Amino acid sequence: MSGLLVAGCLLSWLAPAIRQQAGGEGLGGFAAFRKARLELPERYESICPGTVGDIINTWGVSPAELEGLGLVAGRPAKNGTEGEDSNSLAAEGKNLAESRLTKVRYFDLDGDGIRERYSLRDGIIKAEVGSRLIWESPASWWVDYFFLGDANNDGWQELNLLVWKEGSFGPQQPFWVEGEDRSIKNHLFIFKLEEGEIKPVWQSSNLDRPNLRAALIDGNGDGKKELLALEGSYTDSGKFQLTLWEWNGWGFSRLR
């Protein structure tokens, strides 16, 4: 992705309705997009990647790909098996793109000593405290992935979502935008838990390249988190790349 913000996922192997809507060319709108996503096989994520080794094991990328970003000191083996090579970035990206994720995490987002439950299934993420539902993502979004951590390095933990939605902006858009792109594109949304409520911190407009996966790591040991994104393309089924970003105060700037 060029400029600022972030990027990552790919739809080129998915059903035609998904591919067309992602490019803004198909019929049926978000309902058709969601229907096609629900037809994908379910996939579970067993661990939450927070280290380079976790990323290799969970995303299936090769150590060499991460070494290119200066992130790998050794060469951890995939699935803990010594000498076993990781899949190619394109092959694993295809595997991830052809599934819908089911994922559950327990995390104390607001620091009150009580862990909340964050669960993603069928494109909807829920936040619960005990048996009480405190937030659920809108039906007009498809949440592909979520990760937890301090994305903007403000000292507070956040709920970070990779979201597909129709339109680049919400109900209100910048005054300089004369018309709205109603295609379905990928976004990065950041939320916080404050006084028992999930509140928006930062929400991107349409990303130049969609996010398939993302993780927060401290690649240079300075105590601040960088955003590692596994990016795809809206139009090229074989194009994947890993990129590294940092928060600049109002968005993300690309490091590598």
C-alpha positions as CSV (number, residue, x, y, z in Angstrom):
1,M,0.0,0.0,0.0
2,S,1.2,3.5,-0.8
3,G,1.3,6.4,1.6
4,L,-0.1,6.1,5.1
5,L,-2.5,3.8,6.9
6,V,-2.2,0.0,6.5
7,A,-3.1,-2.9,4.2
8,G,-3.6,-6.7,3.6
9,C,-6.4,-9.4,2.6
10,L,-7.3,-11.0,-0.7
11,L,-10.6,-12.0,-2.3
12,S,-9.4,-13.3,-5.6
13,W,-10.0,-17.0,-4.8
14,L,-13.4,-16.5,-3.2
15,A,-16.8,-16.8,-4.7
16,P,-17.6,-14.4,-7.7
17,A,-20.0,-12.3,-5.6
18,I,-17.2,-11.5,-3.2
19,R,-14.6,-10.7,-5.9
20,Q,-17.0,-8.5,-7.8
21,Q,-18.2,-6.6,-4.7
22,A,-14.7,-6.1,-3.4
23,G,-13.9,-4.3,-6.7
24,G,-17.2,-2.4,-6.7
25,E,-18.4,-4.1,-9.9
26,G,-20.9,-6.8,-8.8
27,L,-24.6,-6.8,-8.0
28,G,-26.3,-7.6,-4.8
29,G,-24.3,-5.3,-2.4
30,F,-23.2,-6.3,1.0
31,A,-25.8,-9.0,1.4
32,A,-24.3,-11.0,-1.5
33,F,-20.8,-10.4,-0.2
34,R,-21.8,-11.8,3.2
35,K,-23.7,-14.8,1.8
36,A,-20.6,-15.8,-0.2
37,R,-18.4,-15.5,2.8
38,L,-20.7,-17.7,4.9
39,E,-20.2,-20.4,2.3
40,L,-16.4,-20.6,3.0
41,P,-15.1,-23.4,5.2
42,E,-14.6,-22.5,8.9
43,R,-11.1,-22.1,10.2
44,Y,-9.9,-21.9,13.8
45,E,-6.9,-20.0,15.1
46,S,-5.5,-21.8,18.1
47,I,-3.0,-19.2,19.2
48,C,-2.7,-15.4,19.1
49,P,0.5,-14.5,17.3
50,G,2.6,-12.1,19.4
51,T,6.1,-13.1,18.5
52,V,7.9,-13.8,15.2
53,G,7.9,-17.5,16.0
54,D,4.1,-17.4,16.5
55,I,3.6,-15.6,13.2
56,I,5.6,-18.2,11.4
57,N,3.6,-21.0,13.0
58,T,0.2,-19.4,12.6
59,W,0.4,-17.6,9.3
60,G,2.6,-20.2,7.6
61,V,5.0,-17.6,6.2
62,S,8.7,-18.5,5.7
63,P,11.4,-17.2,8.1
64,A,13.1,-15.6,5.0
65,E,10.0,-13.4,4.4
66,L,10.3,-12.0,7.9
67,E,14.1,-11.8,7.8
68,G,13.6,-9.4,4.9
69,L,11.9,-7.0,7.4
70,G,14.7,-7.5,9.9
71,L,12.4,-9.4,12.3
72,V,13.9,-12.9,12.6
73,A,17.1,-13.7,14.5
74,G,16.9,-17.5,14.1
75,R,14.9,-19.7,11.9
76,P,12.0,-21.3,13.9
77,A,10.5,-24.3,12.3
78,K,6.8,-24.4,11.4
79,N,4.6,-26.3,13.9
80,G,7.6,-26.8,16.1
81,T,9.1,-29.4,13.8
82,E,12.8,-28.9,13.3
83,G,13.8,-28.6,9.7
84,E,10.3,-28.3,8.3
85,D,9.9,-25.4,5.9
86,S,7.0,-23.0,6.0
87,N,4.6,-22.7,3.1
88,S,5.2,-20.0,0.5
89,L,3.5,-16.7,1.2
90,A,1.2,-17.1,-1.8
91,A,0.2,-20.6,-0.9
92,E,-0.6,-19.8,2.8
93,G,-2.3,-16.6,1.8
94,K,-4.6,-18.5,-0.5
95,N,-5.4,-20.9,2.3
96,L,-6.3,-18.1,4.7
97,A,-8.3,-16.2,2.1
98,E,-10.4,-19.3,1.3
99,S,-11.8,-19.7,4.9
100,R,-13.8,-17.8,7.5
101,L,-12.2,-17.4,10.8
102,T,-13.6,-18.5,14.2
103,K,-11.6,-17.2,17.1
104,V,-12.0,-16.6,20.9
105,R,-9.7,-14.6,23.1
106,Y,-9.9,-13.7,26.8
107,F,-8.2,-10.4,27.6
108,D,-8.4,-7.6,30.1
109,L,-8.7,-4.6,27.7
110,D,-9.5,-1.9,30.3
111,G,-7.1,-3.0,33.0
112,D,-9.8,-3.5,35.7
113,G,-8.5,-7.0,36.6
114,I,-11.4,-8.8,34.8
115,R,-10.8,-10.5,31.5
116,E,-13.5,-10.0,28.8
117,R,-14.3,-12.6,26.2
118,Y,-13.9,-11.6,22.5
119,S,-15.3,-14.0,20.0
120,L,-15.5,-13.9,16.2
121,R,-17.8,-16.1,14.2
122,D,-19.4,-15.7,10.8
123,G,-18.0,-12.2,10.4
124,I,-19.5,-10.9,13.7
125,I,-17.3,-10.1,16.8
126,K,-18.8,-10.0,20.3
127,A,-17.4,-8.6,23.5
128,E,-18.7,-10.1,26.7
129,V,-18.1,-9.7,30.4
130,G,-19.3,-12.9,32.1
131,S,-22.8,-13.5,30.6
132,R,-23.3,-9.9,29.7
133,L,-22.9,-8.8,26.1
134,I,-21.3,-5.3,26.0
135,W,-20.8,-4.9,22.3
136,E,-21.4,-6.6,19.0
137,S,-20.1,-5.5,15.5
138,P,-22.8,-4.1,13.1
139,A,-24.4,-6.5,10.7
140,S,-23.2,-4.2,7.9
141,W,-19.6,-5.2,8.6
142,W,-17.8,-8.4,7.9
143,V,-15.0,-8.8,10.4
144,D,-12.3,-11.0,9.0
145,Y,-9.9,-10.9,11.9
146,F,-9.1,-9.2,15.2
147,F,-6.1,-8.8,17.3
148,L,-5.6,-7.2,20.8
149,G,-2.8,-4.9,21.9
150,D,-1.6,-1.3,22.0
151,A,-1.7,-0.4,18.3
152,N,-1.2,3.3,18.7
153,N,1.4,3.1,21.6
154,D,-0.7,5.3,23.9
155,G,-0.3,3.0,26.9
156,W,-3.7,1.4,26.6
157,Q,-4.7,-1.9,25.1
158,E,-7.1,-1.9,22.1
159,L,-9.4,-4.1,20.1
160,N,-8.2,-4.0,16.5
161,L,-10.4,-5.2,13.7
162,L,-9.9,-6.0,10.0
163,V,-13.2,-5.2,8.5
164,W,-15.0,-5.4,5.1
165,K,-17.7,-2.8,4.7
166,E,-19.5,-0.9,1.9
167,G,-18.3,2.7,1.5
168,S,-15.0,4.4,2.4
169,F,-16.5,6.4,5.2
170,G,-19.3,6.2,7.8
171,P,-22.5,8.4,7.9
172,Q,-20.3,11.5,7.9
173,Q,-17.5,12.0,5.4
174,P,-14.8,14.7,5.0
175,F,-16.1,18.0,3.4
176,W,-13.6,17.7,0.6
177,V,-15.1,14.4,-0.6
178,E,-17.7,14.9,-3.3
179,G,-19.4,11.5,-3.7
180,E,-18.9,8.2,-2.0
181,D,-17.3,5.0,-3.3
182,R,-19.8,2.4,-2.4
183,S,-17.6,-0.6,-3.2
184,I,-16.9,-3.1,-0.5
185,K,-13.3,-2.7,0.7
186,N,-11.1,-3.5,3.6
187,H,-10.5,-1.3,6.7
188,L,-8.6,-1.3,9.9
189,F,-10.7,-0.2,12.9
190,I,-9.3,0.4,16.4
191,F,-11.5,0.4,19.6
192,K,-11.0,0.8,23.3
193,L,-13.0,-0.4,26.3
194,E,-13.8,2.5,28.6
195,E,-16.3,2.6,31.5
196,G,-17.8,-0.6,30.3
197,E,-18.3,0.5,26.7
198,I,-16.5,-0.2,23.4
199,K,-15.6,3.1,21.9
200,P,-13.9,4.0,18.5
201,V,-10.3,5.2,18.7
202,W,-9.4,5.3,15.0
203,Q,-11.0,4.0,11.8
204,S,-9.4,3.9,8.4
205,S,-11.0,4.7,5.1
206,N,-10.7,2.2,2.3
207,L,-7.3,0.6,2.3
208,D,-5.3,0.6,-0.9
209,R,-4.6,-3.1,-0.3
210,P,-6.7,-5.3,2.0
211,N,-5.4,-7.0,5.2
212,L,-5.5,-10.7,5.5
213,R,-3.8,-10.9,8.9
214,A,-2.1,-8.4,11.2
215,A,-0.1,-8.6,14.4
216,L,1.6,-6.2,16.9
217,I,5.3,-6.8,17.5
218,D,8.3,-5.0,18.9
219,G,10.7,-5.6,16.1
220,N,13.5,-3.3,17.1
221,G,13.3,-3.6,20.9
222,D,12.4,0.0,21.6
223,G,9.4,-0.9,23.7
224,K,6.9,0.3,21.1
225,K,4.7,-1.8,18.9
226,E,4.9,-2.0,15.2
227,L,2.1,-3.3,13.0
228,L,3.0,-6.3,10.8
229,A,0.5,-6.8,8.0
230,L,0.0,-9.7,5.6
231,E,-1.3,-7.9,2.5
232,G,-3.0,-9.1,-0.6
233,S,-4.6,-7.4,-3.6
234,Y,-8.1,-6.6,-4.6
235,T,-7.4,-7.7,-8.2
236,D,-4.3,-10.0,-8.3
237,S,-4.9,-13.5,-6.9
238,G,-1.2,-14.3,-6.6
239,K,0.1,-11.1,-5.0
240,F,1.0,-11.2,-1.3
241,Q,3.5,-9.3,0.8
242,L,4.5,-8.6,4.3
243,T,4.8,-5.0,5.4
244,L,5.8,-3.2,8.6
245,W,4.1,-0.1,9.9
246,E,4.3,2.3,12.9
247,W,1.8,4.7,14.4
248,N,2.6,8.3,13.6
249,G,0.1,10.1,15.8
250,W,-2.9,10.1,13.4
251,G,-2.4,7.0,11.2
252,F,0.2,4.4,10.2
253,S,3.4,5.1,8.2
254,R,5.2,2.3,6.4
255,L,8.6,1.3,7.7
256,R,9.3,-1.6,5.3
